[in-house]
Amino acid sequence: MPQASPRGTYLEVSDSLRQKIKEGKITEALPSQAKLMSAHGVSRSTIERALAVLKSEGLIESVQGAGWYVAGTGDRRPLAEKVTDLLRAKGVKVGDRFPTEKELCEKFGASRTAVRSAIAQMEGQGLIGKGATRGREVRALPVGQGDRTA
């Protein structure tokens, strides 16, 4: 940003996001904090303050591990659950290649940090692990919602 506004840069960012939501340019998930930082040329703390303003107005809401959403929209399940559903839908088998971090970032519009957290959760559950070569592979098939045992 050229020069700090007397009004507060975070308020300018929140105004910009509010306008995009009202115009329908942002309809579900907001861009990642990293993308917002780059787009507005500001620090993470400025973005966090701007998001806090919109959250206090009830315009957006955050979902741990999934990002920020326009209130009342979007798939709010944790990213690890979304990735598991993707594997299930693709009919993966044990030993199949697991998507790369980059592929998952693009598919879900998530930050690399969120993707790495989801991968760590899935590794912890024994669903994926290091492959024989580079990358990861599926180690166990994901359990479907109706297949879980207590």
C-alpha positions in Angstrom: 0.0 0.0 0.0 1.3 3.4 -0.9 1.0 5.3 2.4 -0.8 4.5 5.6 -4.3 5.9 5.8 -5.3 8.0 8.8 -8.4 5.7 9.0 -6.3 2.6 9.4 -5.2 0.2 6.7 -7.0 -2.8 8.2 -10.3 -0.9 7.8 -9.5 -0.2 4.2 -8.9 -3.9 3.7 -12.1 -4.9 5.5 -14.0 -2.3 3.4 -12.6 -3.9 0.2 -13.5 -7.4 1.3 -17.0 -6.3 2.4 -17.6 -4.7 -1.0 -16.4 -7.9 -2.8 -18.8 -10.0 -0.7 -21.7 -7.6 -1.3 -21.0 -7.6 -5.1 -20.8 -11.4 -5.2 -17.1 -11.5 -6.1 -16.5 -13.5 -3.0 -19.4 -16.0 -2.4 -18.0 -18.8 -0.2 -14.4 -19.2 0.8 -12.2 -16.1 1.2 -8.7 -16.2 -0.2 -6.0 -17.4 2.1 -4.3 -14.9 4.4 -1.2 -15.1 2.3 -3.1 -14.2 -0.9 -4.8 -11.4 0.9 -1.5 -10.1 2.2 -0.1 -10.1 -1.3 -3.2 -8.6 -2.9 -3.3 -5.7 -0.4 0.4 -5.3 0.2 0.0 -5.5 3.9 1.2 -7.7 6.9 -0.5 -10.7 8.3 -1.5 -8.7 11.4 -3.3 -6.2 9.2 -5.2 -9.0 7.5 -6.1 -10.6 10.8 -7.5 -7.2 12.1 -9.5 -6.8 8.9 -10.9 -10.3 9.2 -11.7 -9.7 12.9 -13.8 -6.6 11.9 -15.8 -8.6 9.4 -16.3 -11.5 11.8 -17.5 -9.1 14.5 -20.1 -7.9 12.0 -21.3 -11.4 11.4 -20.3 -11.2 7.7 -17.7 -13.9 7.8 -16.8 -16.9 10.0 -13.7 -19.0 10.4 -13.4 -22.7 10.5 -10.3 -24.2 12.1 -8.3 -26.0 9.4 -10.6 -24.9 6.6 -10.3 -21.1 6.4 -12.6 -18.1 6.3 -16.1 -18.2 4.7 -18.9 -15.8 4.0 -21.3 -16.5 6.8 -23.8 -19.3 6.0 -21.9 -20.6 3.0 -19.3 -23.2 2.0 -18.2 -26.6 3.1 -16.9 -26.2 6.7 -15.5 -29.6 7.3 -11.8 -29.8 8.2 -9.5 -30.1 5.2 -8.4 -33.6 6.2 -12.0 -34.8 6.0 -12.4 -33.2 2.5 -9.2 -34.9 1.3 -10.3 -38.2 2.7 -13.6 -37.8 0.8 -11.7 -37.1 -2.4 -9.7 -40.3 -2.0 -12.9 -42.2 -1.4 -14.5 -40.7 -4.4 -11.6 -41.5 -6.6 -11.6 -45.1 -5.5 -8.0 -45.2 -4.4 -6.3 -48.4 -3.4 -3.6 -49.1 -0.8 -0.3 -48.2 -2.5 -1.7 -45.6 -4.8 0.1 -42.3 -5.1 -1.2 -39.5 -2.8 -1.7 -36.1 -4.3 1.1 -33.5 -3.8 0.8 -30.5 -1.5 0.6 -28.3 -4.6 -2.2 -30.4 -6.1 -4.2 -30.2 -2.8 -3.6 -26.5 -2.5 -5.0 -26.0 -6.0 -7.9 -28.4 -5.6 -9.2 -27.0 -2.4 -7.9 -23.4 -2.6 -6.2 -23.9 0.7 -2.9 -22.5 2.0 0.2 -24.8 2.1 0.1 -24.6 5.9 -3.5 -25.9 6.0 -2.6 -28.7 3.5 0.4 -29.7 5.6 -1.7 -29.8 8.7 -4.3 -32.1 7.0 -1.5 -34.3 5.7 0.0 -34.6 9.2 -3.5 -35.6 10.5 -3.9 -38.2 7.9 -0.4 -39.6 8.5 -1.2 -39.7 12.2 -4.3 -41.8 11.4 -2.2 -44.1 9.3 -4.0 -43.3 6.1 -0.9 -42.1 4.2 2.8 -42.4 4.5 6.1 -41.9 2.7 6.2 -43.8 -0.6 8.9 -46.1 -1.9 10.0 -43.3 -4.1 9.5 -39.6 -3.6 6.1 -38.4 -2.4 3.4 -40.1 -0.3 1.2 -43.1 -0.9 -2.1 -44.4 0.5 -1.4 -46.8 3.4 -5.0 -47.6 4.4 -8.3 -47.0 2.8 -10.4 -44.2 4.4 -13.3 -45.3 6.5 -16.7 -44.1 5.2 -19.1 -42.3 7.5 -21.4 -45.3 7.7 -18.4 -47.7 8.1 -17.1 -46.4 11.4 -17.0 -48.7 14.4 -17.4 -47.5 17.9 
